[in-house]
Amino acid sequence: MAVRFSEAMGRRLIAGVPTLWLLLLFLIPFIIVFRISFSEVRLAIPPYTPLLSWHHGAPHLEVHWSAYSFLFTDPMYVSSYLYSLKVAAVSTLCCLLIGYPMALRIARSGEATRPLLLMLIVLPFWTSFLLRVYAWIGLLKNNGVINNTLLSLGVIDHPLSLLQTDFAVYIGIVYSYLPFMILPLYANLEKHDPALLEAAADLGARPWRAFLSITLPQSLPGIAAGSLLVFIPAVGEYVIPTLLGRPDQLMIGRVLSDEFFENRDWPVASAVAILILLLLIVPIMLFQRVERRQLEAEP
Amino acid sequence: MSAQSTPAAAPAAAATPDGDYVRIRDVSKKFGDFTAVDRVSLDIRRGEIFCLLGGSGSGKTTLLRMLAGFETPTAGRIEIDGQDLSRVPPYERPVNMMFQSYALFPHMSVEKNVAFGLEQERLGRDAIRRQVGEILEIVKMSGYGARKPHQLSGGQRQRVALARALVKRPKLLLLDEPLAALDRKLREHTQFELLNIQQHLGVTFIVVTHDQEEAMTLGTRLGVMNHGRIVQVGTPSDIYESPASRFVADFIGSVNLFEGRVLANGADGLCITSADLGCTVRAERATGSEHGATVWTAIRPEKIQIARTPAAPAEGAQDENRVMGTVKEIAYMGDMSIYLVRLDSGSMLRVTLPNVLRGAERPIAREERVWLSWHGSSPVVLTE
């Protein structure tokens, strides 16, 4: 009895720690943000109206939609959302197109070289993220490495404006997030049974056909996981577009930060955050559906 | 052997139409310094089931993979039906394979798995559906077309794998340990079914297995492999009753092997003395060994009689082909019993006896003194 009791306790503890973690560090902050998004800004500490107040001894619920309605009156917000989604989607696609062949190559390389190749993928993480993005400024700016090289080679006669463009943002995001695409893809591709490809070849499928009908469909969960890991942080990306991007077109992460720190408008900043979350729920649900279907197919 | 002698030439000529359906000529495969397959030559006849039998690392799987096209021979030629296939990629060979793991596509239904090969040929929808239906009928999986592989039992997966490999009507079907993943009861059943299907479709089978029982029951002919070479080719009974070497004798079934020296070489066979065995062996069917040569005598456990009283020696014969010992272990297997007998020379001898009678009155017990004897046709004399 005692053994069983402590086993049950242990199990509850193991399940309980992550639950507590999510509760304290995710759910409660989310509720706070959610609550602030339904208030109005005021000059006080804290700088927003309370949701619940007492009027003549009776509780009074004060719900304001103004933060949300404000987001749709100024086209800057909508355009920032759309721009963020576009940048994230294009970057994810680029990461997938670059990362898939790399992951496949690593997964199919020899046992001895695999750890080395994986190490090379992870290696950039040893340097500060901020530093690596700054390094891109040095590469892309008008008198930076790329322009100077091209000028001295005589390929161009005046510097290309690379910095503060969409192109620079894509480079920054793809460069920074590529490992997040490669690693889950590798984890998936590495598990594939090589006999399946042999079976496909044996049945008459040329290598490209075998890839399309065997490898690709089986790697869908890896594609979904990698894409999500790139897409979600890319939507809210703040540092890269701020350092490398256009000054006239903000991404939503920058908008959020400006609302919070520059305008001190907590309700609008919270509403921006809640809307990002709503936008991201769609791809997460799609991912879970792919995941579930794959689990069903597993032997 | 001289090729011009008439008796040797006659069967070769008779076998020509079928005899060289699959021709493997001096095929070798090296992986770095390791020679997996070493100058193998084999002829396989149309419509037969040829079993490649060998332990792990004997090169049987590498040979099979070269036939499928997954490995390219380092040297030699592989021909099927007169066509040289040595450099043809797997997807262009008229050969299909049933994988040991079955390698069913997990994301496709049974029907899709079976149809995959036909789809590569760009056949029409209706033709594909008809042929898939037919082959699923043959392997008795008609009702399971919509299932995914993970919803099937091991035996059912095996049938689907077979159907998928057969649906293209290959000239040659390769089977890699086809029954290894099945439990014992199912194996026996599947074995006979495999034979039925093979006879029904007339496809030539090459089966790779490490299981001698599987090889004996499935194969019309067997090729025993060791260290990358074919050490003996023959029918199951050839290989069992007349093994060519100690390796084959020991690998197929169990055997008692004793070193000895040839005493006499006459018309009535060889006379061999063996200190290990402690008696003289007369091997009626053996010839060719020189007087004084060192040879090995192989006697199968089921060919030895065990009794409390000595068997009467054959007329005119001296005291040979019989020896005394003490029973040390008895293993009751139900259908038969295995006796381990320590001979007076100190060697151990293995004897199997079918349990013909129910509840025999006074069965031989442990530590009992017994006489062991065998017929003069039983010993096989081996020189290598």
Interface residues (C-beta under 8 A of the other chain):
Chain A: D193 A195 L196 E198 A199 A200 A201 D202 L203 G204 A205 R206 R209 S213 I214 P217 Q218 E296 A297 E298 P299
Chain B: A68 G69 F70 P89 P90 Y91 E92 V95 N96 M97 F99 S101 A103 L104 F105 P106 H107 F116 G117 Q120 E121 K148 P149 H150 R164 A165 K168
